[in-house]
Amino acid sequence: MSEEKITVEIEDDTPPQDQNRTPIKNPDIPDDEIEKYSSDVQQRLKHLKHGYHDERRAKEAAVREKEEAIAFAQKLAEENKKLQERVSTGESTLIKTLQTASDGEIQSAKKALQQALESGDAEKIVEEQAKLNAVQMRHERLKSFKPPEKDLTKQEKPVYTAPVARDTRAESWKETNPWFGDPEHEEMTALAVAVHNKLTREYGNEYAKTDEYYEKINRRVRQVFPEYFGETQDDTEETPKKRPATVVAPVQRSS
């Protein structure tokens, strides 16, 4: 049985521009301290505080998912090791059983050959001699056979892979556009997917993380399906601006 290898890769999904940066200080400002500021400042501080805790909870969830993945990989590796040990033990036991049975077959064959020799039956002697030769050859093969040794102490070190970061921007857009993926609005979904494919083909996959990317999808969907948003075709198209009329000065005649 071939040894299975478990490989889990860990990658740092932090954007290059954010790597090796010092984390910002915890903006957990007490509520009584916030009350000292104006209402606008209070709103900003509360928003900052809320955003910080949201980010903290998201990071804690990512850490938990990573720890669970590591624990699962370690458990799987341990179960695989135990299975290999059982298989190796079973093979050794089976070989010993066959070797013991082969010893008994040799003794029986020798006894049958001796009886044939005593009887003087030439055909019987040849037959029993052939049987003895066969069981002796099988016995030698079993004797020389050894199960392949497995170095159970040497295990492949698993390389752990961090969970893929959630695309919160895409999730937020999906929540504000419930028509996407709705069977009743398949044409709208198909149009959004077509625009997505076009934009990523022209600008690359990273472009799908920009605000401009979502703005272009929203604008195109509204142009094609204005009735869904309670608009008309004229509302979604810019009215061409009229060019100012060119004023021609009257011709002056000399007297």
NUFI-637585 format. One record per residue (C-alpha): residue number from 0; x, y, z. Coordinates in nm, 2 decimals. Example, Ala and Ser with C-alpha at 12.3 -4.5 7.8 and 13.67 -1.06 7.14 Angstrom:
2
+-----+--------+--------+--------+
|   n |      x |      y |      z |
+-----+--------+--------+--------+
|   0 |   1.23 |  -0.45 |   0.78 |
|   1 |   1.37 |  -0.11 |   0.71 |
+-----+--------+--------+--------+
***
This chain:
255
+-----+--------+--------+--------+
|   n |      x |      y |      z |
+-----+--------+--------+--------+
|   0 |   0.00 |   0.00 |   0.00 |
|   1 |   0.16 |   0.33 |  -0.11 |
|   2 |   0.21 |   0.60 |   0.15 |
|   3 |  -0.02 |   0.90 |   0.11 |
|   4 |   0.12 |   1.24 |   0.15 |
|   5 |  -0.08 |   1.53 |   0.30 |
|   6 |   0.03 |   1.87 |   0.17 |
|   7 |  -0.14 |   2.19 |   0.30 |
|   8 |   0.01 |   2.51 |   0.19 |
|   9 |   0.02 |   2.84 |   0.39 |
|  10 |   0.02 |   3.16 |   0.19 |
|  11 |   0.03 |   3.52 |   0.32 |
|  12 |  -0.28 |   3.68 |   0.16 |
|  13 |  -0.19 |   4.03 |   0.29 |
|  14 |  -0.15 |   4.27 |   0.00 |
|  15 |   0.21 |   4.36 |  -0.07 |
|  16 |   0.16 |   4.72 |   0.02 |
|  17 |   0.02 |   4.63 |   0.36 |
|  18 |   0.29 |   4.37 |   0.46 |
|  19 |   0.54 |   4.45 |   0.74 |
|  20 |   0.33 |   4.75 |   0.85 |
|  21 |   0.28 |   4.82 |   1.22 |
|  22 |  -0.09 |   4.78 |   1.32 |
|  23 |  -0.27 |   5.09 |   1.43 |
|  24 |  -0.34 |   5.15 |   1.79 |
|  25 |  -0.66 |   5.01 |   1.93 |
|  26 |  -0.91 |   5.30 |   1.90 |
|  27 |  -1.13 |   5.16 |   2.18 |
|  28 |  -1.23 |   5.49 |   2.33 |
|  29 |  -1.45 |   5.48 |   2.64 |
|  30 |  -1.80 |   5.60 |   2.59 |
|  31 |  -1.77 |   5.87 |   2.86 |
|  32 |  -1.47 |   6.01 |   2.68 |
|  33 |  -1.66 |   6.02 |   2.35 |
|  34 |  -1.94 |   6.23 |   2.51 |
|  35 |  -1.69 |   6.51 |   2.56 |
|  36 |  -1.67 |   6.58 |   2.18 |
|  37 |  -1.92 |   6.74 |   1.94 |
|  38 |  -2.19 |   6.53 |   1.78 |
|  39 |  -2.00 |   6.51 |   1.45 |
|  40 |  -1.68 |   6.40 |   1.62 |
|  41 |  -1.88 |   6.15 |   1.83 |
|  42 |  -2.02 |   6.00 |   1.52 |
|  43 |  -1.68 |   5.96 |   1.36 |
|  44 |  -1.53 |   5.81 |   1.68 |
|  45 |  -1.82 |   5.56 |   1.71 |
|  46 |  -1.79 |   5.47 |   1.35 |
|  47 |  -1.41 |   5.42 |   1.39 |
|  48 |  -1.47 |   5.21 |   1.70 |
|  49 |  -1.73 |   5.00 |   1.53 |
|  50 |  -1.51 |   4.94 |   1.23 |
|  51 |  -1.22 |   4.84 |   1.45 |
|  52 |  -1.42 |   4.58 |   1.63 |
|  53 |  -1.56 |   4.44 |   1.30 |
|  54 |  -1.21 |   4.40 |   1.17 |
|  55 |  -1.09 |   4.24 |   1.50 |
|  56 |  -1.38 |   3.99 |   1.49 |
|  57 |  -1.30 |   3.91 |   1.12 |
|  58 |  -0.93 |   3.85 |   1.21 |
|  59 |  -1.03 |   3.63 |   1.51 |
|  60 |  -1.26 |   3.42 |   1.28 |
|  61 |  -0.98 |   3.38 |   1.03 |
|  62 |  -0.74 |   3.26 |   1.31 |
|  63 |  -1.00 |   3.01 |   1.43 |
|  64 |  -1.05 |   2.88 |   1.08 |
|  65 |  -0.67 |   2.84 |   1.03 |
|  66 |  -0.63 |   2.66 |   1.37 |
|  67 |  -0.92 |   2.42 |   1.28 |
|  68 |  -0.75 |   2.35 |   0.94 |
|  69 |  -0.42 |   2.28 |   1.11 |
|  70 |  -0.58 |   2.05 |   1.37 |
|  71 |  -0.77 |   1.86 |   1.10 |
|  72 |  -0.46 |   1.81 |   0.89 |
|  73 |  -0.27 |   1.68 |   1.20 |
|  74 |  -0.55 |   1.44 |   1.29 |
|  75 |  -0.56 |   1.31 |   0.93 |
|  76 |  -0.19 |   1.26 |   0.93 |
|  77 |  -0.21 |   1.07 |   1.26 |
|  78 |  -0.49 |   0.85 |   1.13 |
|  79 |  -0.30 |   0.77 |   0.82 |
|  80 |   0.01 |   0.67 |   1.02 |
|  81 |  -0.21 |   0.43 |   1.24 |
|  82 |  -0.36 |   0.28 |   0.93 |
|  83 |  -0.01 |   0.22 |   0.78 |
|  84 |   0.10 |   0.05 |   1.10 |
|  85 |  -0.21 |  -0.18 |   1.10 |
|  86 |  -0.15 |  -0.27 |   0.73 |
|  87 |   0.22 |  -0.34 |   0.80 |
|  88 |   0.13 |  -0.56 |   1.10 |
|  89 |  -0.13 |  -0.74 |   0.91 |
|  90 |   0.11 |  -0.82 |   0.62 |
|  91 |   0.37 |  -0.96 |   0.86 |
|  92 |   0.11 |  -1.18 |   1.04 |
|  93 |  -0.02 |  -1.31 |   0.71 |
|  94 |   0.33 |  -1.41 |   0.59 |
|  95 |   0.41 |  -1.59 |   0.91 |
|  96 |   0.08 |  -1.79 |   0.88 |
|  97 |   0.16 |  -1.89 |   0.52 |
|  98 |   0.51 |  -1.99 |   0.62 |
|  99 |   0.38 |  -2.21 |   0.90 |
| 100 |   0.13 |  -2.37 |   0.67 |
| 101 |   0.40 |  -2.43 |   0.41 |
| 102 |   0.61 |  -2.62 |   0.67 |
| 103 |   0.32 |  -2.86 |   0.72 |
| 104 |   0.27 |  -2.91 |   0.35 |
| 105 |   0.64 |  -3.00 |   0.31 |
| 106 |   0.62 |  -3.26 |   0.59 |
| 107 |   0.31 |  -3.41 |   0.43 |
| 108 |   0.47 |  -3.42 |   0.09 |
| 109 |   0.78 |  -3.60 |   0.22 |
| 110 |   0.57 |  -3.85 |   0.40 |
| 111 |   0.37 |  -3.92 |   0.08 |
| 112 |   0.69 |  -3.96 |  -0.12 |
| 113 |   0.83 |  -4.20 |   0.13 |
| 114 |   0.52 |  -4.42 |   0.11 |
| 115 |   0.55 |  -4.42 |  -0.27 |
| 116 |   0.91 |  -4.53 |  -0.25 |
| 117 |   0.82 |  -4.81 |  -0.02 |
| 118 |   0.54 |  -4.93 |  -0.25 |
| 119 |   0.77 |  -4.93 |  -0.56 |
| 120 |   0.51 |  -4.76 |  -0.77 |
| 121 |   0.71 |  -4.56 |  -1.03 |
| 122 |   0.43 |  -4.33 |  -1.14 |
| 123 |   0.33 |  -4.26 |  -0.78 |
| 124 |   0.70 |  -4.18 |  -0.70 |
| 125 |   0.72 |  -3.93 |  -0.98 |
| 126 |   0.39 |  -3.77 |  -0.88 |
| 127 |   0.48 |  -3.73 |  -0.52 |
| 128 |   0.83 |  -3.60 |  -0.60 |
| 129 |   0.67 |  -3.33 |  -0.82 |
| 130 |   0.44 |  -3.23 |  -0.54 |
| 131 |   0.73 |  -3.21 |  -0.29 |
| 132 |   0.93 |  -2.99 |  -0.53 |
| 133 |   0.63 |  -2.75 |  -0.58 |
| 134 |   0.57 |  -2.70 |  -0.20 |
| 135 |   0.94 |  -2.65 |  -0.14 |
| 136 |   0.96 |  -2.38 |  -0.40 |
| 137 |   0.66 |  -2.21 |  -0.26 |
| 138 |   0.81 |  -2.23 |   0.09 |
| 139 |   1.14 |  -2.07 |  -0.03 |
| 140 |   0.95 |  -1.78 |  -0.19 |
| 141 |   0.75 |  -1.72 |   0.13 |
| 142 |   1.07 |  -1.74 |   0.33 |
| 143 |   1.25 |  -1.48 |   0.12 |
| 144 |   0.96 |  -1.25 |   0.10 |
| 145 |   0.96 |  -0.95 |   0.34 |
| 146 |   0.70 |  -0.67 |   0.35 |
| 147 |   0.84 |  -0.34 |   0.24 |
| 148 |   0.97 |  -0.15 |   0.54 |
| 149 |   0.81 |   0.19 |   0.60 |
| 150 |   0.98 |   0.45 |   0.81 |
| 151 |   0.69 |   0.54 |   1.02 |
| 152 |   0.90 |   0.79 |   1.22 |
| 153 |   0.97 |   0.99 |   0.91 |
| 154 |   0.66 |   1.18 |   0.81 |
| 155 |   0.61 |   1.45 |   0.56 |
| 156 |   0.58 |   1.78 |   0.74 |
| 157 |   0.25 |   1.93 |   0.64 |
| 158 |   0.26 |   2.27 |   0.50 |
| 159 |  -0.05 |   2.46 |   0.61 |
| 160 |  -0.26 |   2.68 |   0.40 |
| 161 |  -0.44 |   2.98 |   0.54 |
| 162 |  -0.80 |   3.02 |   0.45 |
| 163 |  -0.88 |   3.23 |   0.15 |
| 164 |  -0.97 |   3.58 |   0.26 |
| 165 |  -1.34 |   3.68 |   0.22 |
| 166 |  -1.42 |   3.94 |  -0.04 |
| 167 |  -1.63 |   4.17 |   0.18 |
| 168 |  -1.67 |   4.42 |  -0.11 |
| 169 |  -1.83 |   4.16 |  -0.33 |
| 170 |  -2.06 |   4.04 |  -0.04 |
| 171 |  -2.17 |   4.39 |   0.03 |
| 172 |  -2.25 |   4.45 |  -0.34 |
| 173 |  -2.45 |   4.12 |  -0.35 |
| 174 |  -2.65 |   4.23 |  -0.05 |
| 175 |  -2.75 |   4.56 |  -0.21 |
| 176 |  -2.83 |   4.39 |  -0.54 |
| 177 |  -3.06 |   4.10 |  -0.45 |
| 178 |  -3.15 |   4.04 |  -0.82 |
| 179 |  -2.81 |   3.89 |  -0.88 |
| 180 |  -2.84 |   3.51 |  -0.88 |
| 181 |  -3.22 |   3.53 |  -0.85 |
| 182 |  -3.38 |   3.28 |  -1.09 |
| 183 |  -3.65 |   3.54 |  -1.17 |
| 184 |  -3.38 |   3.78 |  -1.29 |
| 185 |  -3.16 |   3.55 |  -1.49 |
| 186 |  -3.11 |   3.80 |  -1.77 |
| 187 |  -2.98 |   4.07 |  -1.53 |
| 188 |  -2.74 |   3.82 |  -1.37 |
| 189 |  -2.62 |   3.71 |  -1.71 |
| 190 |  -2.56 |   4.07 |  -1.81 |
| 191 |  -2.36 |   4.14 |  -1.49 |
| 192 |  -2.15 |   3.83 |  -1.55 |
| 193 |  -2.09 |   3.93 |  -1.91 |
| 194 |  -1.97 |   4.28 |  -1.80 |
| 195 |  -1.75 |   4.12 |  -1.53 |
| 196 |  -1.59 |   3.90 |  -1.79 |
| 197 |  -1.53 |   4.19 |  -2.02 |
| 198 |  -1.38 |   4.41 |  -1.75 |
| 199 |  -1.15 |   4.15 |  -1.61 |
| 200 |  -1.04 |   4.05 |  -1.96 |
| 201 |  -0.94 |   4.41 |  -2.04 |
| 202 |  -0.81 |   4.52 |  -1.70 |
| 203 |  -0.72 |   4.20 |  -1.51 |
| 204 |  -0.87 |   4.03 |  -1.21 |
| 205 |  -0.74 |   4.29 |  -0.96 |
| 206 |  -0.97 |   4.55 |  -1.13 |
| 207 |  -1.27 |   4.36 |  -0.99 |
| 208 |  -1.17 |   4.49 |  -0.64 |
| 209 |  -1.21 |   4.85 |  -0.74 |
| 210 |  -1.51 |   5.08 |  -0.69 |
| 211 |  -1.50 |   5.17 |  -1.06 |
| 212 |  -1.55 |   4.81 |  -1.15 |
| 213 |  -1.88 |   4.79 |  -0.95 |
| 214 |  -1.99 |   5.13 |  -1.08 |
| 215 |  -1.96 |   5.02 |  -1.44 |
| 216 |  -2.16 |   4.70 |  -1.37 |
| 217 |  -2.43 |   4.90 |  -1.19 |
| 218 |  -2.45 |   5.16 |  -1.46 |
| 219 |  -2.48 |   4.90 |  -1.74 |
| 220 |  -2.75 |   4.70 |  -1.56 |
| 221 |  -2.95 |   5.02 |  -1.50 |
| 222 |  -2.92 |   5.11 |  -1.87 |
| 223 |  -3.05 |   4.77 |  -1.99 |
| 224 |  -3.31 |   4.71 |  -1.71 |
| 225 |  -3.43 |   5.06 |  -1.60 |
| 226 |  -3.78 |   4.93 |  -1.52 |
| 227 |  -3.64 |   4.72 |  -1.23 |
| 228 |  -3.51 |   5.03 |  -1.06 |
| 229 |  -3.82 |   5.23 |  -1.14 |
| 230 |  -3.65 |   5.44 |  -1.40 |
| 231 |  -3.70 |   5.50 |  -1.77 |
| 232 |  -3.46 |   5.47 |  -2.06 |
| 233 |  -3.42 |   5.85 |  -2.07 |
| 234 |  -3.33 |   5.86 |  -1.70 |
| 235 |  -3.03 |   5.64 |  -1.76 |
| 236 |  -2.89 |   5.82 |  -2.06 |
| 237 |  -2.73 |   6.16 |  -2.06 |
| 238 |  -2.92 |   6.42 |  -2.27 |
| 239 |  -2.69 |   6.55 |  -2.54 |
| 240 |  -2.60 |   6.91 |  -2.48 |
| 241 |  -2.71 |   7.16 |  -2.74 |
| 242 |  -2.43 |   7.35 |  -2.91 |
| 243 |  -2.47 |   7.73 |  -2.88 |
| 244 |  -2.58 |   7.89 |  -3.20 |
| 245 |  -2.30 |   8.07 |  -3.39 |
| 246 |  -2.38 |   8.44 |  -3.41 |
| 247 |  -2.29 |   8.59 |  -3.74 |
| 248 |  -2.22 |   8.97 |  -3.74 |
| 249 |  -2.40 |   9.17 |  -4.02 |
| 250 |  -2.20 |   9.29 |  -4.31 |
| 251 |  -2.11 |   9.66 |  -4.29 |
| 252 |  -2.13 |   9.85 |  -4.62 |
| 253 |  -1.91 |  10.15 |  -4.67 |
| 254 |  -2.09 |  10.47 |  -4.79 |
+-----+--------+--------+--------+
***
